[in-house]
């Protein structure tokens, strides 16, 4: 089983890579939700894992943008 992506691992990624990963995970989540509506899923907990990964990625992006704002506002 693959090691779950931790926030420290995400912080090492570039913003563009994080955004690309979010798009990939959102697409996978959409496909799983769509398939789950028509047939039983093999691993229904996968939806929860995807949701948490997306939230973790979005959190790191949000931290970076708020840190950027704090640096620009304190620099004046």
N, C-alpha and C positions, 0 to 999 in steps of 0.2 A: 504494500500500500504506500502511496506517495506521501511524503511529509507535507503537512499543511503549511500554507504560506503564512508566515508570521509578519507582523508589522515591520520588524527590523529588516526583513528581506525586501519588503516593498519599498522602504525608505531608500534602499540602494538603487532602485530603478529610476529611470528618467520619467518625467511627467508624460511624455508622449507614449512611452511603453506602458505606463499605468493606464492611460486612457484607452489604448489599444486592447489591453487585457480586459478592461471593464466591458468594452464592446463585445469581445469574444464570449465572456461569461454571460452577458445579457442575452446574446443570441442562443447560447446553449440552454439557458434558463427558459427562454421562450419556447424552444423546441420541446423541452421536457414537459412544460406546462401543457402545451398543445397535445402531446402524445398522452399525457396523463388524463386528459379529458376524454380520449377515445378508447384507451386501453389501460390496464393496470401497469404501473411502472415496476421495473425490476428492482430499483433502488430508490424508493420514495424519499429517503433522507438526503439524497443528492440535491434536491431543491433547496433544502435548508443550508447545506454546505455552500452551494453557489451563492445564496443570498448573503451569507456571512462573509464570503470572500469579496463580493461586490461592495459590501458595506465597509470592509477593512480598507479596500483600495480607495474608496471615496473619502474615507476619514483621513488618510495620509495626504490626499490631494488637498482637502480642505485645510489641514494643518499647514501645508506649504503656502497656500494663498493667504491665510490669516497671518502667518509669520512674515510674509512679504509685505503685507499692509502695515504690520507693526514696525518693520524696519524703515519703511518710507515715511511713516508719520512721525517716528521718533527722530528722524534725521533732519527735520526742519527746525 
